Amino acid sequence: MSKAIQALQIRNLRKKYSKVEALKGVDLTLPQGEIWALLGPNGSGKSTLLKCVVGLVKADGGEIEIFGDSPSRRRKGQIAFVPEVENLYRWMTVRQAVDFTAAFYADWDGARVAGLLEFMGLDQNKKVSSLSKGMRARLKLVLALARKAPLLLLDEPFSGIDPASRDRIVEGIVRQFKSEEQSMIISTHAVGDTEQLFDGVVFLDEGTINLQGNAEDLRNQYGKSINDLFKEVFA
Amino acid sequence: MTRFFRLLRKDLQASLLPLGFLSGIALIVMLFTRVRISMGSWPNEAALAAVSLPLVFLPLWLLWQSFQTLRIEWREDTVYTLLVLPLPGWKVMLAKLAAICLEYTILLAVTAVGALIFFAPQVQQAMENLPSLLWVIRNFSLVYLFSLGVLASMVIFVQLAFVVSKMVGRVQGLIAIWTLFLSSWFVEVLGALMEPLFRWIPVLSLDRLFRLDELRAGIVFELNLASEIGSWLGILALFVLTGVLFEHFVEVSG
């Protein structure tokens, strides 16, 4: 019997920054077509985990498989990554940022981007440096969601964002996510407004997974929402 | 290639402001010198100084720029964008190298045009002492290509030093200096070691290359390509190494 290929399979992933052990043997499986939340307080290792997957940091040990393959340049091109930091060229206009990103990805959907920009309320002629933090977060998301990437990794997409932008971003994700083609991990510590998005959750604390599973199963098992569970685990 | 040109365009656009500023400064210095010469305050020879000044200063600025263009990627976190691109590392580095070379060419062109506009009489006088316009174009092209090669080599050293320094968490400045030192030593040693392999290449006489005999100059320089080829291959190897390190070994800060 053939084994189903997972979107992402991580085994015993370890990473140490000088004296700090950021990941202490993390195991994680992201089934195809699902959205999983990577939950944890600041410094829990969420960003490091996602950075290891896209190759921004090198793991000290363990294995990563993306759609059954080891990380490679080809696989890199199948991941849409939104980092926590502001990685946009500030001197570019919104249009230039879109054109720049579009040039590198075969899965770029030109038809989708116009609708996304309009939905997110982004003026194409505005310079990135003149956008508010919330608008820049929206633009980062547009650049990821305008691709038909099979794997999307969003690192703290709601961090420091006003509630209006947050709602818009959640709605954008829901509208654009194609469960038959895509899988997604969203790292966040803002669980409340986003809980309805997730098929599964992973609670990460000090580089170790405390709890993981199907969101509905966890709700039934513990008799509380993921948000309440999050508060309890990290209290 | 579209992807490469998109990177190149991005690097050129990012340098537009300093490039415009420096071009403006070079032109202003020439204009100012021209006015002083016209007023009789400065001698005609000041024109040569005004043209030479940017030519001496620009390569230094461009070397600094080759360091800055990488430093800014890290400082403004745009390196996150570059590192997740599904591109070989050498393409990212080549785009930056090509941008610096283009900036050099643009600044040289601005200086040359400025010289022709502001010092037309002096240029005309100098031309009268030279064999022909074709001779001038030929020799200036040779000097340009040679200086471009030297600049590109230096930029490759700087890129390698920067990328290696980003592979360590501490003493990055010290690591960068040591990398510069070691890589230039490596290139020199490789050139010397490979020299016997290329001895069959004839020594190039610079007076023939530049046709200095037309000036009836008695000085003879020689270019020993045999010892240069090994060094060029070493520089190429360092460039490839920089690309590999950038793509596979560099990390963003945790």
Boltz contact constraints between the chains, C-beta under 6 A:
constraints:
  - contact:
      token1: [A, 17]
      token2: [B, 254]
      max_distance: 6.0
  - contact:
      token1: [A, 18]
      token2: [B, 169]
      max_distance: 6.0
  - contact:
      token1: [A, 54]
      token2: [B, 84]
      max_distance: 6.0
  - contact:
      token1: [A, 56]
      token2: [B, 83]
      max_distance: 6.0
  - contact:
      token1: [A, 56]
      token2: [B, 252]
      max_distance: 6.0
  - contact:
      token1: [A, 57]
      token2: [B, 251]
      max_distance: 6.0
  - contact:
      token1: [A, 58]
      token2: [B, 251]
      max_distance: 6.0
  - contact:
      token1: [A, 73]
      token2: [B, 86]
      max_distance: 6.0
  - contact:
      token1: [A, 76]
      token2: [B, 86]
      max_distance: 6.0
  - contact:
      token1: [A, 77]
      token2: [B, 86]
      max_distance: 6.0
  - contact:
      token1: [A, 81]
      token2: [B, 84]
      max_distance: 6.0
  - contact:
      token1: [A, 83]
      token2: [B, 80]
      max_distance: 6.0
  - contact:
      token1: [A, 85]
      token2: [B, 77]
      max_distance: 6.0
  - contact:
      token1: [A, 87]
      token2: [B, 77]
      max_distance: 6.0
  - contact:
      token1: [A, 87]
      token2: [B, 78]
      max_distance: 6.0
  - contact:
      token1: [A, 87]
      token2: [B, 80]
      max_distance: 6.0
  - contact:
      token1: [A, 87]
      token2: [B, 81]
      max_distance: 6.0
  - contact:
      token1: [A, 89]
      token2: [B, 78]
      max_distance: 6.0
  - contact:
      token1: [A, 103]
      token2: [B, 3]
      max_distance: 6.0
  - contact:
      token1: [A, 103]
      token2: [B, 6]
      max_distance: 6.0
  - contact:
      token1: [A, 104]
      token2: [B, 3]
      max_distance: 6.0
  - contact:
      token1: [A, 104]
      token2: [B, 85]
      max_distance: 6.0
